[in-house]
Amino acid sequence: MGSLSIWHWIIVIGVVLLLFGRGKISELMGDVAQGIKAFKKGMSEDEKTAEAKPAEPVKTIEPAATTKTESRPESVRS
């Protein structure tokens, strides 16, 4: 009872064909194919814009230069 036999699948496919008809199923598969093509086209356009976009330079903040008096402790200063 766990799996369906070949006769069960034939009956299910027959009922689906009767409900939707051959034309509806082929239209549905065509729509799915167009959706996949549109998705792939959109993904390739995103990659092209990412490659064309120049990378922003990385900005670093360097510490201010210290003088000798600043680096010595208070007790050593005269």
C-alpha positions, 0 to 999 in steps of 0.5 A: 500500500506504500507505493502506487503501481503503474495502473494507479499512475496511468489513471492519475495521468488520464484524469489530469489529461481529461481535466486540463486537456492537452492544450492547457498542459502544453501552454503551462509547460511553455509558460514555465519555460518562458519563466525560466528563460526570463530568470536566466536573462535577469541573472545574466544582466545582474552579473553584467552590471556588477562587472561593469560597476567600478569597485569603490576604493577602500578608504583607510584612516591612518593615525595622526603622527605623534611627536616625541613629547607625546610619546614620553610619559608625564614623569620624564617630561621636563 
